[in-house]
C-alpha cells in the first residue's frame, strides 16, 4: 500500500497557491501603477504650468484637484495590499516627505535670515507675477478668438442640417 503524505496540521496546504496569486496580483498592480505614473507625470506638469500661468483661486487649485484624482487611482490600485497585514518596517523619519521637510526647514531658516533663499524667492515671485499679468491679457484675446471661431462655425453647421 502506498501511503499518502498527510499535510502537517500547522501548515496551510494552499499557501503555495496563495503566494503564486500574490505574485501575479502584485505584478499586475505594478504594471497598472507604472501606466498610471507614465500618464500622470506629463499631465501633472502641464496642469502645474497652466496653474502658474493662469491664476486660480486658491493658488494651484487645478493641480491639487489633479492630485486628488491621482490619489484615488493609486488607492484603487493599492499596490502593497498583499502585505497589509504585516507591520511596516519603515521608520517615519526616513520617508521622502520627512527628508523634504528637513530640507525645507533649512531653506526657511536661510530665508528668515534674509539670505540667498530670500533673494531667489523674491526674483522667482517677480518673474511669475509678470508671467501671470501677461497671461491675463492673453487669456482675453484667446477667449475672444474662440468666441469668433464658434460664431463662424455655427452658421455652417445650421446650413448642413437643412
Secondary structure, DSSP 8 states (H G I E B T S, - for coil): --------TTS-TTHHHHHHHHHHHHHHHHHHHHHHHHHHHHHHHHHHHHHHHS--SSTTHHHHHHHHHHHHHHHHH-TTGGGTTS-----GGGSHHHHHHHHHHHHHHHHHTTSHHHHHHHHHHHHHHHHHHHHHHHHHHHHHHHHHHHHHHHHHHHHHH-
